[in-house]
Amino acid sequence: MANTSRPTTRRLQQMVRAYREAGALMAAVELDLFTHIANGSDDESSLTKAMGLQPLHGERIIIAMLGLGLLERSADKLKLAEDVERYLVKGKASYAGEWMLFTKPDWEDWGRLSEILKQKAPPVLENKTVAGITIQEARRYHRGTYSIGRGAGRLFLNQVDLTGKKLLMDIGGGSGAYCIEACKRYPDLKAIVLEMPAVAPVTQEFIDESGLTDRIEARVCDFNHDSFPEGADIAIMASNLPMYGREAIGAVVHKAYKTMASGGTFHLIGEALDASRSGPPDPALWGLAQAINNTTGIAHSVSEVEGYLSLAGFTDVETTQFVEGILQRTSGQK
Ligand SMILES: C[S@@+](CC[C@H](N)C(=O)[O-])C[C@H]1O[C@@H](n2cnc3c(N)ncnc32)[C@H](O)[C@@H]1O
C-alpha cells in the first residue's frame, strides 16, 4: 500500500516561488489592471490595450491574475474577485492599492537576505525607513498606511467605545488615520499625533485634508527620545511594534503610562506573535524584515507586549484579536 502520509515538495515549491505572486500582483496594481476592468475594459483584448501592453504580455499578466484567483472568467468577460473589487479599484473610497506597494522598496533586499543575515554589525535603534526620509518618501509611505489605516481606525472604533474621552495620543500615528476616524465619530474628542520630524509635515497634510485641523495636532516627537504630551485619557500605538526591540518598546509604553491621565486607556495594536512565539507567519516575517535595515526590531509576542504594559503599571491588561493573523490589540488601564 502507498504511504499516503509521505511529505511532498508542494508547499515548499509554492513558498519558494511566492515572490512571483507578489511581483505579479504589484505589477497588476501598477498597471491599473483591475481598475481598467471595472471601467469597462473587461475582455482580454480591450484590457491589454487599456494597459498599453503588447498582446503577448497582456495575455501573460491576465492569465496570471486568473490563475491566482484575482480574476474570474465568465464567457469571454473578465470579472474581479470580491476582495479585488473592493480594495483594488482606483476611485473607490476603500482603494488600498498604495498599501499593496508599501513594502516594495525592500524587494531587492529580500533577494539577498542570507547575505544580510550574515552581517555582523550591531543593530541600530534609528529606523532608516522613517528617520531622515525625504518628504516624497514620507508621502509615498503614508499614502500606503492611510489607504489601509482608515479601515483599521474604524475597526478600532467598532471594538472600543471612546464616549467621554477627551484627548487621544497616537504614538507614531503616521497619516493620523486613527485620529481622523476617531475625531469624525466623536465631536468632542481632540487628538495629538506624535511623529518623526520627517513625517509630521505629511501627517499635517492628511489632517488638513480631513478638515479637522482645529482638533488634531501633528506634533514632532521621536518616541524613543522625546517627551510625550501630558494628560491623554486614551492612547494608541499602532503598527510599529516590530520596528524596535524589547527595550525600546518597553520604554515607550512606560513613557506613555507616566504621561497619561489617571483612568486613561492605552492600546498597543501590533503585529504580534502568539504566546508560543511560533506564528502566525505575517508578524514573524515583519520581524525578519527588520534585518534589512539592521534595526533593533523583532517579532514580539502577545505575552511580551502584555508584559511591557504590566511592567509600566497598566492594569487589566488583555489582548483582543484585531485583524486575524496580522494584528493584535493589547490594552491596559492607568
Ligand atoms: C506602519 S506606520 C503606522 C502608522 C499608523 N500608526 C497607522 O497605523 O496607520 C509606522 C509609523 O511609526 C512611526 N514611527 C516609527 N518610529 C518612530 C519614532 N521613533 N518616533 C515616532 N514615530 C515613529 C513611523 O514614522 C510611521 O508613521
The ligand as an SDF file (V2000), in Angstrom:
LIG
                    3D

 27 29  0  0  0  0  0  0  0  0999 V2000
    3.4940   51.4330    9.6170 C   0  0  0  0  0  0  0  0  0  0  0  0
    3.3770   53.0460   10.1920 S   0  0  0  0  0  0  0  0  0  0  0  0
    1.8650   53.0450   11.1000 C   0  0  0  0  0  0  0  0  0  0  0  0
    1.2400   54.3980   11.1800 C   0  0  0  0  0  0  0  0  0  0  0  0
   -0.0590   54.4670   11.9970 C   0  0  0  0  0  0  0  0  0  0  0  0
    0.1690   54.1530   13.3890 N   0  0  0  0  0  0  0  0  0  0  0  0
   -1.1170   53.5710   11.4180 C   0  0  0  0  0  0  0  0  0  0  0  0
   -1.3570   52.5070   11.9880 O   0  0  0  0  0  0  0  0  0  0  0  0
   -1.6910   53.9390   10.3820 O   0  0  0  0  0  0  0  0  0  0  0  0
    4.5940   53.1700   11.4710 C   0  0  0  0  0  0  0  0  0  0  0  0
    4.7000   54.5770   11.9760 C   0  0  0  0  0  0  0  0  0  0  0  0
    5.5120   54.6260   13.1430 O   0  0  0  0  0  0  0  0  0  0  0  0
    6.2480   55.8310   13.0800 C   0  0  0  0  0  0  0  0  0  0  0  0
    7.4510   55.7620   13.8980 N   0  0  0  0  0  0  0  0  0  0  0  0
    8.4270   54.8320   13.8290 C   0  0  0  0  0  0  0  0  0  0  0  0
    9.4070   55.1240   14.6880 N   0  0  0  0  0  0  0  0  0  0  0  0
    9.0480   56.2660   15.3280 C   0  0  0  0  0  0  0  0  0  0  0  0
    9.6580   57.0490   16.3380 C   0  0  0  0  0  0  0  0  0  0  0  0
   10.8390   56.7050   16.8400 N   0  0  0  0  0  0  0  0  0  0  0  0
    9.0130   58.1430   16.7640 N   0  0  0  0  0  0  0  0  0  0  0  0
    7.8020   58.4920   16.2290 C   0  0  0  0  0  0  0  0  0  0  0  0
    7.1780   57.7750   15.2750 N   0  0  0  0  0  0  0  0  0  0  0  0
    7.7980   56.6740   14.8230 C   0  0  0  0  0  0  0  0  0  0  0  0
    6.6010   55.9340   11.6250 C   0  0  0  0  0  0  0  0  0  0  0  0
    7.0430   57.2220   11.2560 O   0  0  0  0  0  0  0  0  0  0  0  0
    5.3270   55.5160   10.9700 C   0  0  0  0  0  0  0  0  0  0  0  0
    4.4860   56.5930   10.7450 O   0  0  0  0  0  0  0  0  0  0  0  0
  1  2  1  0
  2  3  1  0
  2 10  1  0
  3  4  1  0
  4  5  1  0
  5  6  1  0
  5  7  1  0
  7  8  2  0
  7  9  1  0
 10 11  1  0
 11 12  1  0
 11 26  1  0
 12 13  1  0
 13 14  1  0
 13 24  1  0
 14 15  1  0
 14 23  1  0
 15 16  2  0
 16 17  1  0
 17 18  1  0
 17 23  2  0
 18 19  1  0
 18 20  2  0
 20 21  1  0
 21 22  2  0
 22 23  1  0
 24 25  1  0
 24 26  1  0
 26 27  1  0
M  CHG  2   2   1   9  -1
M  END
$$$$
